Amino acid sequence: MKKGSLAFAFVFSILLLPFAKGQVGCGLYDVSPETTKRMSLHDLSIKNGTPKRNNPTYVLPLVFHVFHQNGPDNLTDQEVFDAVNLVNQAFCNTGYYDQGTGVDTKINFCLATQDEDGNATNGITRHESPLADMTYPDDTEVKTLSNWNPEEYINIYVVREISGGVAGFATFPSSHGNLRDGVVVEYPYAQN
């Protein structure tokens, strides 16, 4: 099922990014200094064994690195926006994903609004490249070409094809912060 594919990959990716530091004004969600402080206090209360009832919503910035060869694999901005919206519905247990069970995870995703240097961005990079066709699990070249600090962003690499029998994959939490950190997905599964 296409709608669940990208959401499933995100389940693994959130384990890789405990909290997005310094990202302000993320899409529809504004992570203000006050929100950041409240989230930090919530984290501290959990560590001390005294969690508070009004859990904050965590907002994690995404960067979509679209590797394409000028075909339908070059996703439009709208297709990326729609994919982020679907993932947010999955994590909030709303829309298509509300089957009468489940809960709101209090985790939202947005496209990054600032790059690593503080410049404005829409959170989408594009690369016309033969790397759009890759072999699982060899993602080093793709991730070397385009990688934002994985301790501050969740990197999503959209490619045309992954040979090896998979539609997408994510790294394990032990890869957090290193070059391999991120999610790779074939373009049809990044669309809604």
CYANA upper distance limits for C-alpha pairs under 8 A (distance plus 0.5 A):
  1 MET  CA      5 SER  CA      7.08
  2 LYS  CA      6 LEU  CA      7.98
  2 LYS  CA    188 PRO  CA      8.18
  2 LYS  CA    189 TYR  CA      5.90
  2 LYS  CA    191 GLN  CA      8.28
  2 LYS  CA    192 ASN  CA      7.44
  3 LYS  CA      7 ALA  CA      7.74
  3 LYS  CA     86 LEU  CA      7.91
  3 LYS  CA    189 TYR  CA      7.94
  3 LYS  CA    191 GLN  CA      8.47
  3 LYS  CA    192 ASN  CA      6.32
  4 GLY  CA      8 PHE  CA      6.41
  5 SER  CA      9 ALA  CA      6.94
  5 SER  CA    168 GLY  CA      8.45
  5 SER  CA    189 TYR  CA      6.57
  5 SER  CA    190 ALA  CA      8.37
  6 LEU  CA     10 PHE  CA      6.80
  6 LEU  CA     83 ALA  CA      8.24
  6 LEU  CA     87 VAL  CA      7.61
  6 LEU  CA    185 VAL  CA      8.01
  6 LEU  CA    189 TYR  CA      6.71
  6 LEU  CA    190 ALA  CA      6.44
  7 ALA  CA     11 VAL  CA      7.00
  7 ALA  CA     86 LEU  CA      8.16
  7 ALA  CA     87 VAL  CA      5.66
  7 ALA  CA     90 ALA  CA      7.12
  8 PHE  CA     12 PHE  CA      7.70
  9 ALA  CA     13 SER  CA      6.98
  9 ALA  CA    168 GLY  CA      7.83
  9 ALA  CA    169 PHE  CA      6.98
  9 ALA  CA    170 ALA  CA      6.58
  9 ALA  CA    183 VAL  CA      7.09
 10 PHE  CA     14 ILE  CA      6.63
 10 PHE  CA     87 VAL  CA      8.15
 10 PHE  CA    183 VAL  CA      8.06
 11 VAL  CA     15 LEU  CA      7.67
 12 PHE  CA     16 LEU  CA      7.66
 12 PHE  CA    170 ALA  CA      6.80
 12 PHE  CA    171 THR  CA      7.86
 12 PHE  CA    172 PHE  CA      7.62
 12 PHE  CA    173 PRO  CA      8.31
 13 SER  CA     17 LEU  CA      7.49
 13 SER  CA    154 ILE  CA      7.38
 13 SER  CA    170 ALA  CA      7.03
 13 SER  CA    171 THR  CA      7.90
 13 SER  CA    182 GLY  CA      6.94
 13 SER  CA    183 VAL  CA      7.10
 14 ILE  CA     18 PRO  CA      7.47
 14 ILE  CA    154 ILE  CA      8.33
 15 LEU  CA    173 PRO  CA      6.41
 16 LEU  CA    151 GLU  CA      8.49
 16 LEU  CA    154 ILE  CA      8.37
 16 LEU  CA    172 PHE  CA      8.00
 16 LEU  CA    173 PRO  CA      5.69
 16 LEU  CA    175 SER  CA      8.03
 16 LEU  CA    176 HIS  CA      5.51
 16 LEU  CA    177 GLY  CA      8.15
 16 LEU  CA    181 ASP  CA      7.78
 16 LEU  CA    182 GLY  CA      8.35
 17 LEU  CA     60 LEU  CA      8.36
 17 LEU  CA    150 PRO  CA      7.74
 17 LEU  CA    151 GLU  CA      6.52
 17 LEU  CA    152 GLU  CA      7.64
 17 LEU  CA    153 TYR  CA      7.77
 17 LEU  CA    154 ILE  CA      7.30
 17 LEU  CA    176 HIS  CA      7.64
 19 PHE  CA     58 TYR  CA      7.99
 19 PHE  CA     60 LEU  CA      7.37
 19 PHE  CA    151 GLU  CA      8.48
 19 PHE  CA    152 GLU  CA      7.84
 20 ALA  CA     59 VAL  CA      7.99
 20 ALA  CA     60 LEU  CA      6.20
 20 ALA  CA     61 PRO  CA      7.26
 20 ALA  CA    151 GLU  CA      7.57
 20 ALA  CA    152 GLU  CA      5.21
 20 ALA  CA    153 TYR  CA      6.94
 21 LYS  CA    151 GLU  CA      8.40
 21 LYS  CA    152 GLU  CA      6.16
 22 GLY  CA    152 GLU  CA      8.18
 23 GLN  CA     31 VAL  CA      7.56
 23 GLN  CA     61 PRO  CA      7.72
 23 GLN  CA    112 ALA  CA      7.99
 23 GLN  CA    113 THR  CA      8.16
 23 GLN  CA    114 GLN  CA      7.43
 23 GLN  CA    152 GLU  CA      8.15
 24 VAL  CA     30 ASP  CA      6.88
 24 VAL  CA     31 VAL  CA      5.67
 24 VAL  CA     32 SER  CA      6.75
 24 VAL  CA    113 THR  CA      8.08
 24 VAL  CA    114 GLN  CA      8.24
 25 GLY  CA     29 TYR  CA      6.99
 25 GLY  CA     30 ASP  CA      4.82
 25 GLY  CA     31 VAL  CA      6.17
 25 GLY  CA     32 SER  CA      7.77
 25 GLY  CA    113 THR  CA      7.13
 26 CYS  CA     30 ASP  CA      6.04
 26 CYS  CA     31 VAL  CA      7.17
 26 CYS  CA     59 VAL  CA      8.07
 26 CYS  CA     61 PRO  CA      7.18
 26 CYS  CA    110 CYS  CA      6.26
 26 CYS  CA    111 LEU  CA      7.10
 26 CYS  CA    112 ALA  CA      6.47
 26 CYS  CA    113 THR  CA      6.17
 27 GLY  CA    110 CYS  CA      5.91
 27 GLY  CA    111 LEU  CA      6.75
 27 GLY  CA    112 ALA  CA      7.90
 27 GLY  CA    113 THR  CA      7.42
 28 LEU  CA    110 CYS  CA      8.04
 29 TYR  CA     59 VAL  CA      7.65
 29 TYR  CA    110 CYS  CA      8.13
 31 VAL  CA     35 THR  CA      6.24
 31 VAL  CA     36 THR  CA      6.95
 31 VAL  CA     59 VAL  CA      7.70
 32 SER  CA     36 THR  CA      6.72
 33 PRO  CA     37 LYS  CA      6.63
 34 GLU  CA     38 ARG  CA      6.69
 35 THR  CA     39 MET  CA      6.62
 35 THR  CA     56 PRO  CA      8.47
 36 THR  CA     40 SER  CA      6.67
 37 LYS  CA     41 LEU  CA      6.67
 38 ARG  CA     42 HIS  CA      6.64
 38 ARG  CA     56 PRO  CA      7.75
 39 MET  CA     43 ASP  CA      6.72
 39 MET  CA     56 PRO  CA      6.57
 39 MET  CA     58 TYR  CA      8.01
 40 SER  CA     44 LEU  CA      6.73
 41 LEU  CA     45 SER  CA      6.62
 42 HIS  CA     46 ILE  CA      6.81
 42 HIS  CA     51 PRO  CA      7.20
 42 HIS  CA     52 LYS  CA      7.41
 42 HIS  CA     55 ASN  CA      7.60
 42 HIS  CA     56 PRO  CA      7.98
 43 ASP  CA     47 LYS  CA      6.84
 44 LEU  CA     48 ASN  CA      6.67
 45 SER  CA     49 GLY  CA      6.61
 45 SER  CA     50 THR  CA      5.47
 45 SER  CA     51 PRO  CA      5.51
 45 SER  CA     52 LYS  CA      7.60
 46 ILE  CA     50 THR  CA      6.11
 46 ILE  CA     51 PRO  CA      5.23
 55 ASN  CA    106 LYS  CA      7.98
 56 PRO  CA    106 LYS  CA      7.22
 57 THR  CA    106 LYS  CA      4.84
 57 THR  CA    107 ILE  CA      6.02
 57 THR  CA    108 ASN  CA      7.42
 58 TYR  CA    106 LYS  CA      6.57
 58 TYR  CA    107 ILE  CA      5.20
 58 TYR  CA    108 ASN  CA      6.50
 59 VAL  CA    107 ILE  CA      6.47
 59 VAL  CA    108 ASN  CA      5.22
 59 VAL  CA    109 PHE  CA      5.98
 59 VAL  CA    110 CYS  CA      7.51
 60 LEU  CA    107 ILE  CA      8.02
 60 LEU  CA    108 ASN  CA      6.79
 60 LEU  CA    109 PHE  CA      5.36
 60 LEU  CA    110 CYS  CA      6.83
 60 LEU  CA    153 TYR  CA      7.61
 60 LEU  CA    154 ILE  CA      7.86
 61 PRO  CA    109 PHE  CA      6.39
 61 PRO  CA    110 CYS  CA      5.56
 61 PRO  CA    111 LEU  CA      5.87
 61 PRO  CA    112 ALA  CA      5.27
 61 PRO  CA    152 GLU  CA      8.09
 61 PRO  CA    153 TYR  CA      5.84
 61 PRO  CA    154 ILE  CA      6.81
 62 LEU  CA    109 PHE  CA      7.23
 62 LEU  CA    110 CYS  CA      6.38
 62 LEU  CA    111 LEU  CA      5.22
 62 LEU  CA    112 ALA  CA      5.95
 62 LEU  CA    123 GLY  CA      7.05
 62 LEU  CA    153 TYR  CA      6.09
 62 LEU  CA    154 ILE  CA      5.28
 62 LEU  CA    155 ASN  CA      6.54
 62 LEU  CA    156 ILE  CA      7.53
 63 VAL  CA    111 LEU  CA      6.57
 63 VAL  CA    112 ALA  CA      6.57
 63 VAL  CA    123 GLY  CA      5.22
 63 VAL  CA    124 ILE  CA      6.24
 63 VAL  CA    125 THR  CA      7.96
 63 VAL  CA    148 TRP  CA      8.16
 63 VAL  CA    153 TYR  CA      7.15
 63 VAL  CA    154 ILE  CA      6.70
 63 VAL  CA    155 ASN  CA      5.53
 63 VAL  CA    156 ILE  CA      6.45
 64 PHE  CA     80 VAL  CA      8.24
 64 PHE  CA    111 LEU  CA      8.38
 64 PHE  CA    123 GLY  CA      6.74
 64 PHE  CA    124 ILE  CA      5.27
 64 PHE  CA    125 THR  CA      6.70
 64 PHE  CA    155 ASN  CA      6.76
 64 PHE  CA    156 ILE  CA      5.26
 64 PHE  CA    157 TYR  CA      6.46
 64 PHE  CA    158 VAL  CA      7.46
 65 HIS  CA    124 ILE  CA      6.49
 65 HIS  CA    125 THR  CA      5.27
 65 HIS  CA    126 ARG  CA      6.40
 65 HIS  CA    127 HIS  CA      7.96
 65 HIS  CA    146 SER  CA      7.35
 65 HIS  CA    155 ASN  CA      7.71
 65 HIS  CA    156 ILE  CA      6.50
 65 HIS  CA    157 TYR  CA      5.27
 65 HIS  CA    158 VAL  CA      6.53
 66 VAL  CA     73 ASP  CA      8.45
 66 VAL  CA     74 ASN  CA      7.01
 66 VAL  CA     75 LEU  CA      7.66
 66 VAL  CA    124 ILE  CA      7.76
 66 VAL  CA    125 THR  CA      6.54
 66 VAL  CA    126 ARG  CA      5.26
 66 VAL  CA    127 HIS  CA      6.60
 66 VAL  CA    157 TYR  CA      6.59
 66 VAL  CA    158 VAL  CA      5.27
 66 VAL  CA    159 VAL  CA      6.89
 67 PHE  CA     73 ASP  CA      8.12
 67 PHE  CA     74 ASN  CA      7.59
 67 PHE  CA    126 ARG  CA      6.56
 67 PHE  CA    127 HIS  CA      5.29
 67 PHE  CA    128 GLU  CA      6.41
 67 PHE  CA    129 SER  CA      6.71
 67 PHE  CA    131 LEU  CA      7.27
 67 PHE  CA    132 ALA  CA      5.31
 67 PHE  CA    157 TYR  CA      7.78
 67 PHE  CA    158 VAL  CA      6.41
 67 PHE  CA    159 VAL  CA      5.53
 67 PHE  CA    160 ARG  CA      7.61
 68 HIS  CA     73 ASP  CA      5.83
 68 HIS  CA     74 ASN  CA      5.58
 68 HIS  CA    126 ARG  CA      8.02
 68 HIS  CA    127 HIS  CA      6.72
 68 HIS  CA    128 GLU  CA      5.49
 68 HIS  CA    129 SER  CA      6.54
 68 HIS  CA    130 PRO  CA      8.13
 68 HIS  CA    131 LEU  CA      8.42
 68 HIS  CA    132 ALA  CA      5.62
 68 HIS  CA    159 VAL  CA      6.84
 68 HIS  CA    160 ARG  CA      6.69
 69 GLN  CA     73 ASP  CA      7.45
 69 GLN  CA     74 ASN  CA      7.59
 69 GLN  CA    128 GLU  CA      5.85
 69 GLN  CA    129 SER  CA      6.61
 69 GLN  CA    130 PRO  CA      7.43
 69 GLN  CA    132 ALA  CA      7.24
 69 GLN  CA    160 ARG  CA      8.36
 70 ASN  CA     74 ASN  CA      6.38
 70 ASN  CA    128 GLU  CA      7.36
 73 ASP  CA    159 VAL  CA      7.48
 73 ASP  CA    160 ARG  CA      5.87
 73 ASP  CA    187 TYR  CA      6.05
 73 ASP  CA    188 PRO  CA      8.19
 74 ASN  CA    126 ARG  CA      8.25
 75 LEU  CA     79 GLU  CA      6.49
 75 LEU  CA     80 VAL  CA      7.29
 75 LEU  CA    187 TYR  CA      7.80
 75 LEU  CA    191 GLN  CA      8.47
 76 THR  CA     80 VAL  CA      7.07
 77 ASP  CA     81 PHE  CA      6.71
 77 ASP  CA    124 ILE  CA      8.18
 78 GLN  CA     82 ASP  CA      6.54
 79 GLU  CA     83 ALA  CA      6.69
 79 GLU  CA    190 ALA  CA      8.43
 79 GLU  CA    191 GLN  CA      6.29
 79 GLU  CA    192 ASN  CA      7.79
 80 VAL  CA     84 VAL  CA      6.83
 80 VAL  CA    190 ALA  CA      7.85
 80 VAL  CA    191 GLN  CA      7.55
 81 PHE  CA     85 ASN  CA      6.72
 82 ASP  CA     86 LEU  CA      6.73
 82 ASP  CA    191 GLN  CA      7.79
 82 ASP  CA    192 ASN  CA      6.97
 83 ALA  CA     87 VAL  CA      6.80
 83 ALA  CA    190 ALA  CA      6.62
 83 ALA  CA    191 GLN  CA      6.22
 83 ALA  CA    192 ASN  CA      6.21
 84 VAL  CA     88 ASN  CA      6.70
 84 VAL  CA    109 PHE  CA      7.21
 84 VAL  CA    110 CYS  CA      7.15
 84 VAL  CA    111 LEU  CA      8.18
 85 ASN  CA     89 GLN  CA      6.74
 86 LEU  CA     90 ALA  CA      6.75
 86 LEU  CA    192 ASN  CA      7.65
 87 VAL  CA     91 PHE  CA      6.78
 87 VAL  CA    109 PHE  CA      8.00
 88 ASN  CA     92 CYS  CA      6.45
 88 ASN  CA    107 ILE  CA      8.29
 88 ASN  CA    108 ASN  CA      6.09
 88 ASN  CA    109 PHE  CA      6.68
 89 GLN  CA     93 ASN  CA      6.20
 89 GLN  CA     94 THR  CA      5.44
 89 GLN  CA     95 GLY  CA      6.58
 89 GLN  CA     96 TYR  CA      7.90
 89 GLN  CA     97 TYR  CA      7.03
 90 ALA  CA     94 THR  CA      7.04
 90 ALA  CA     96 TYR  CA      8.31
 90 ALA  CA     97 TYR  CA      5.86
 90 ALA  CA     98 ASP  CA      8.37
 91 PHE  CA    104 ASP  CA      6.62
 91 PHE  CA    105 THR  CA      6.10
 91 PHE  CA    106 LYS  CA      7.91
 91 PHE  CA    107 ILE  CA      6.84
 91 PHE  CA    108 ASN  CA      7.49
 92 CYS  CA    103 VAL  CA      7.32
 92 CYS  CA    104 ASP  CA      4.61
 92 CYS  CA    105 THR  CA      6.37
 92 CYS  CA    106 LYS  CA      7.24
 92 CYS  CA    107 ILE  CA      7.84
 92 CYS  CA    108 ASN  CA      8.15
 93 ASN  CA     97 TYR  CA      5.96
 93 ASN  CA     98 ASP  CA      5.41
 93 ASN  CA    102 GLY  CA      6.73
 93 ASN  CA    103 VAL  CA      6.27
 93 ASN  CA    104 ASP  CA      5.90
 93 ASN  CA    105 THR  CA      8.40
 94 THR  CA     98 ASP  CA      5.16
 98 ASP  CA    102 GLY  CA      7.83
111 LEU  CA    122 ASN  CA      6.95
111 LEU  CA    123 GLY  CA      5.30
111 LEU  CA    124 ILE  CA      8.12
112 ALA  CA    121 THR  CA      7.22
112 ALA  CA    122 ASN  CA      6.81
112 ALA  CA    123 GLY  CA      4.99
112 ALA  CA    153 TYR  CA      8.11
113 THR  CA    120 ALA  CA      6.16
113 THR  CA    121 THR  CA      5.46
113 THR  CA    122 ASN  CA      6.11
113 THR  CA    123 GLY  CA      6.64
114 GLN  CA    118 GLY  CA      5.62
114 GLN  CA    119 ASN  CA      5.73
114 GLN  CA    120 ALA  CA      5.17
114 GLN  CA    121 THR  CA      5.78
114 GLN  CA    122 ASN  CA      8.33
114 GLN  CA    123 GLY  CA      8.14
115 ASP  CA    119 ASN  CA      5.84
115 ASP  CA    120 ALA  CA      6.92
115 ASP  CA    121 THR  CA      6.54
115 ASP  CA    123 GLY  CA      8.16
115 ASP  CA    148 TRP  CA      8.47
116 GLU  CA    148 TRP  CA      7.37
116 GLU  CA    149 ASN  CA      7.74
128 GLU  CA    132 ALA  CA      8.25
131 LEU  CA    141 GLU  CA      8.02
131 LEU  CA    142 VAL  CA      6.86
131 LEU  CA    159 VAL  CA      8.16
132 ALA  CA    158 VAL  CA      8.41
132 ALA  CA    159 VAL  CA      5.10
132 ALA  CA    160 ARG  CA      5.49
132 ALA  CA    161 GLU  CA      7.05
133 ASP  CA    159 VAL  CA      6.93
133 ASP  CA    160 ARG  CA      6.10
133 ASP  CA    161 GLU  CA      5.25
133 ASP  CA    162 ILE  CA      6.55
133 ASP  CA    163 SER  CA      8.17
134 MET  CA    138 ASP  CA      7.52
134 MET  CA    139 ASP  CA      7.68
134 MET  CA    159 VAL  CA      8.14
134 MET  CA    161 GLU  CA      6.74
134 MET  CA    162 ILE  CA      5.46
134 MET  CA    163 SER  CA      6.78
135 THR  CA    139 ASP  CA      8.09
135 THR  CA    162 ILE  CA      5.78
135 THR  CA    163 SER  CA      5.17
135 THR  CA    164 GLY  CA      6.58
136 TYR  CA    162 ILE  CA      6.47
136 TYR  CA    163 SER  CA      6.47
136 TYR  CA    164 GLY  CA      5.79
136 TYR  CA    165 GLY  CA      8.50
136 TYR  CA    166 VAL  CA      7.90
137 PRO  CA    164 GLY  CA      8.46
139 ASP  CA    143 LYS  CA      6.68
139 ASP  CA    180 ARG  CA      8.02
140 THR  CA    144 THR  CA      6.37
140 THR  CA    179 LEU  CA      8.21
140 THR  CA    180 ARG  CA      7.32
141 GLU  CA    145 LEU  CA      6.68
142 VAL  CA    146 SER  CA      7.05
142 VAL  CA    157 TYR  CA      8.27
143 LYS  CA    147 ASN  CA      5.98
143 LYS  CA    157 TYR  CA      8.29
143 LYS  CA    179 LEU  CA      7.13
143 LYS  CA    180 ARG  CA      7.36
144 THR  CA    179 LEU  CA      7.61
147 ASN  CA    155 ASN  CA      7.36
147 ASN  CA    179 LEU  CA      7.87
148 TRP  CA    152 GLU  CA      8.40
148 TRP  CA    153 TYR  CA      7.11
148 TRP  CA    155 ASN  CA      7.31
149 ASN  CA    153 TYR  CA      6.61
149 ASN  CA    177 GLY  CA      7.85
150 PRO  CA    154 ILE  CA      6.44
150 PRO  CA    155 ASN  CA      7.22
150 PRO  CA    176 HIS  CA      7.62
150 PRO  CA    177 GLY  CA      5.57
150 PRO  CA    178 ASN  CA      7.49
150 PRO  CA    179 LEU  CA      8.22
150 PRO  CA    181 ASP  CA      6.87
150 PRO  CA    182 GLY  CA      7.91
151 GLU  CA    176 HIS  CA      7.79
151 GLU  CA    177 GLY  CA      5.73
154 ILE  CA    182 GLY  CA      6.73
154 ILE  CA    183 VAL  CA      8.40
155 ASN  CA    181 ASP  CA      8.03
155 ASN  CA    182 GLY  CA      5.46
155 ASN  CA    183 VAL  CA      6.86
156 ILE  CA    182 GLY  CA      6.50
156 ILE  CA    183 VAL  CA      5.34
156 ILE  CA    184 VAL  CA      6.42
156 ILE  CA    185 VAL  CA      8.04
157 TYR  CA    182 GLY  CA      8.03
157 TYR  CA    183 VAL  CA      6.54
157 TYR  CA    184 VAL  CA      5.10
157 TYR  CA    185 VAL  CA      6.78
158 VAL  CA    184 VAL  CA      6.45
158 VAL  CA    185 VAL  CA      5.62
158 VAL  CA    186 GLU  CA      6.17
158 VAL  CA    187 TYR  CA      6.04
158 VAL  CA    190 ALA  CA      7.66
159 VAL  CA    184 VAL  CA      7.83
159 VAL  CA    185 VAL  CA      6.79
159 VAL  CA    186 GLU  CA      5.49
159 VAL  CA    187 TYR  CA      6.21
160 ARG  CA    186 GLU  CA      5.96
160 ARG  CA    187 TYR  CA      6.11
161 GLU  CA    167 ALA  CA      8.42
161 GLU  CA    186 GLU  CA      6.03
161 GLU  CA    187 TYR  CA      8.16
162 ILE  CA    166 VAL  CA      7.02
162 ILE  CA    167 ALA  CA      7.09
162 ILE  CA    168 GLY  CA      7.95
162 ILE  CA    185 VAL  CA      8.41
162 ILE  CA    186 GLU  CA      7.04
167 ALA  CA    185 VAL  CA      6.45
167 ALA  CA    186 GLU  CA      6.02
167 ALA  CA    189 TYR  CA      7.65
168 GLY  CA    183 VAL  CA      7.87
168 GLY  CA    184 VAL  CA      5.78
168 GLY  CA    185 VAL  CA      4.43
168 GLY  CA    186 GLU  CA      6.52
169 PHE  CA    183 VAL  CA      6.37
169 PHE  CA    184 VAL  CA      5.90
169 PHE  CA    185 VAL  CA      6.97
170 ALA  CA    181 ASP  CA      8.21
170 ALA  CA    182 GLY  CA      6.33
170 ALA  CA    183 VAL  CA      4.80
170 ALA  CA    184 VAL  CA      6.76
171 THR  CA    175 SER  CA      6.75
171 THR  CA    180 ARG  CA      7.34
171 THR  CA    181 ASP  CA      6.20
171 THR  CA    182 GLY  CA      6.46
171 THR  CA    183 VAL  CA      7.23
172 PHE  CA    176 HIS  CA      8.04
172 PHE  CA    181 ASP  CA      8.38
175 SER  CA    179 LEU  CA      8.45
175 SER  CA    180 ARG  CA      6.81
175 SER  CA    181 ASP  CA      5.87
176 HIS  CA    181 ASP  CA      6.01
177 GLY  CA    181 ASP  CA      6.68
185 VAL  CA    189 TYR  CA      7.09
185 VAL  CA    190 ALA  CA      7.15
186 GLU  CA    190 ALA  CA      7.23
187 TYR  CA    191 GLN  CA      7.15
